[in-house]
């Protein structure tokens, strides 16, 4: 860190602050943003391990952050063992998805087709899981797709779920086409 050595302390502090800001920007670019933490609903062990946590399937629930009244649940495998405990295991890409209308649907803003609803890393660096949303204008249905990808090598396993917009109580359903950019 030759460039941090300066003639005075304030120069080193400014250089350290620039370094910290640069690292924060890099981490923000690599780490996908999360609007919310998913709710862990339950898990089921699939591989028993005697001294470390088991491999398991875990069911999570999330609310669509831009569409009130819609929730999604996804099931993903989580590795146990020593690597899983330390967060070094790469989880496989098999993820299932189910989304439903759970109340009156209200769009909070305009949306783009294929907009990210939720994202999380699936390995230390290279793999991520994304849930994206679109609108089937003809059928007035929200379509959600979950997929996993790798930066280095693709592994595009996916699952799709549809939420036909229906009346809730006496309110007619909104048209998703009215909210597509």
C-alpha positions in Angstrom: 0.0 0.0 0.0 2.7 2.4 -1.1 0.2 5.0 -2.2 -1.1 5.4 1.3 2.2 6.6 2.6 2.2 10.4 2.5 4.0 13.2 4.3 1.2 14.0 6.6 -1.6 12.2 8.5 -4.5 14.1 6.7 -3.3 12.9 3.3 -3.3 9.3 4.6 -6.8 9.7 6.0 -8.1 11.1 2.7 -6.5 8.3 0.8 -7.9 5.7 3.3 -11.4 7.4 2.9 -11.1 7.2 -0.9 -10.1 3.5 -0.6 -13.0 2.8 1.7 -15.4 4.5 -0.7 -14.1 2.6 -3.6 -14.4 -0.7 -1.8 -18.0 0.2 -0.8 -18.9 1.0 -4.4 -17.4 -2.3 -5.7 -19.3 -4.3 -3.1 -22.5 -2.5 -3.9 -22.0 -3.4 -7.6 -21.3 -7.0 -6.8 -23.9 -7.6 -4.1 -27.4 -7.5 -5.4 -29.7 -5.2 -3.6 -32.5 -6.6 -1.5 -35.7 -4.7 -0.8 -36.5 -7.1 2.0 -35.3 -10.1 3.8 -37.3 -13.2 3.0 -39.3 -14.9 5.7 -38.1 -18.4 6.5 -41.3 -20.5 6.6 -39.9 -24.0 7.3 -37.2 -26.5 6.2 -36.9 -30.2 5.7 -33.6 -32.1 6.0 -32.6 -34.1 2.9 -29.1 -35.3 3.9 -28.2 -36.2 7.4 -24.8 -35.2 8.6 -23.6 -36.4 12.0 -21.5 -33.5 13.3 -22.5 -30.5 11.1 -25.8 -29.1 9.9 -27.8 -31.2 7.5 -28.5 -30.4 3.9 -32.1 -29.2 3.6 -34.8 -27.7 1.5 -36.0 -24.4 2.8 -39.2 -22.6 2.0 -39.1 -18.7 2.1 -41.8 -16.1 1.6 -41.6 -12.6 0.2 -44.0 -9.8 -0.6 -43.7 -8.1 -3.9 -42.2 -4.7 -3.0 -43.9 -2.9 -5.9 -47.2 -4.7 -6.0 -49.2 -4.8 -2.7 -51.4 -7.9 -2.4 -49.0 -10.3 -4.1 -46.7 -12.7 -2.3 -44.3 -15.4 -3.6 -42.8 -18.5 -1.9 -39.7 -20.2 -3.1 -38.0 -23.4 -2.1 -34.3 -23.7 -2.4 -31.7 -26.3 -1.3 -29.2 -25.3 1.3 -25.9 -27.1 1.9 -24.9 -28.2 5.3 -21.6 -29.6 6.3 -18.5 -27.6 7.1 -18.6 -25.6 3.8 -22.3 -24.8 4.3 -21.7 -23.7 7.9 -18.8 -21.4 6.8 -20.8 -20.0 3.9 -18.4 -21.5 1.3 -20.6 -24.1 -0.3 -22.2 -23.3 -3.7 -25.9 -24.0 -3.5 -27.4 -25.8 -6.5 -29.7 -23.9 -8.9 -32.8 -25.9 -8.3 -35.4 -23.4 -7.0 -39.1 -23.6 -7.2 -41.6 -20.7 -7.1 -45.3 -20.1 -6.4 -46.8 -16.6 -6.3 -50.4 -15.7 -5.3 -52.7 -12.8 -4.8 -53.2 -12.4 -1.1 -55.1 -9.2 -0.9 -56.4 -6.3 -3.1 -53.7 -5.6 -5.7 -52.3 -2.1 -5.7 -49.4 -1.1 -7.9 -47.1 1.3 -6.1 -45.4 2.7 -9.3 -44.8 1.9 -13.0 -42.8 -1.3 -13.6 -40.5 -2.6 -16.4 -41.0 -6.0 -17.9 -38.5 -8.4 -16.3 -37.9 -6.1 -13.3 -36.1 -7.7 -10.3 -38.4 -8.3 -7.4 -35.8 -10.1 -5.2 -32.2 -11.2 -5.6 -29.6 -13.0 -3.4 -26.2 -14.6 -3.9 -26.1 -18.4 -4.1 -22.3 -18.7 -3.7 -19.5 -16.7 -2.4 -18.9 -14.8 -5.7 -20.3 -16.2 -8.9 -23.9 -17.4 -8.6 -27.1 -15.4 -7.8 -30.8 -16.2 -7.7 -33.2 -13.6 -9.0 -37.0 -13.4 -9.0 -38.2 -11.1 -11.8 -41.8 -9.9 -12.7 -43.6 -9.1 -15.9 -47.1 -8.4 -17.1 -49.1 -10.6 -19.5 -51.2 -7.7 -20.9 -53.6 -9.9 -22.9 -54.5 -12.0 -19.8 -54.1 -9.3 -17.1 -51.7 -11.6 -15.3 -48.5 -10.9 -13.4 -45.8 -13.5 -14.3 -43.0 -14.2 -11.9 -39.9 -16.1 -12.9 -37.1 -17.3 -10.6 -33.7 -18.2 -12.1 -30.2 -18.8 -11.0 -27.2 -17.7 -13.0 -23.4 -17.7 -12.9 -21.1 -14.9 -14.0 -18.5 -17.4 -15.3 -20.6 -20.3 -16.5 -24.4 -20.2 -17.0 -26.7 -22.5 -15.1 -30.1 -21.1 -16.1 -32.5 -23.4 -14.2 -35.8 -21.6 -13.7 -39.4 -21.8 -12.5 -42.4 -19.6 -13.4 -45.5 -18.7 -11.6 -48.6 -16.7 -12.7 -50.9 -14.4 -10.7 -54.1 -13.6 -12.6 -55.4 -10.3 -11.2 -58.8 -10.9 -9.7 -61.4 -8.8 -7.8 -60.9 -8.6 -4.1 -64.1 -7.8 -2.3 -66.1 -5.3 -4.3 -63.0 -3.7 -6.0 -62.4 -4.6 -9.6 -58.8 -5.7 -10.3 -56.3 -3.2 -11.8 -55.0 -3.7 -15.3 -51.3 -4.5 -15.1 -50.9 -3.0 -18.6 -51.6 0.4 -17.1 -48.5 0.1 -14.9 -45.9 -1.2 -17.5 -43.3 1.4 -18.6 
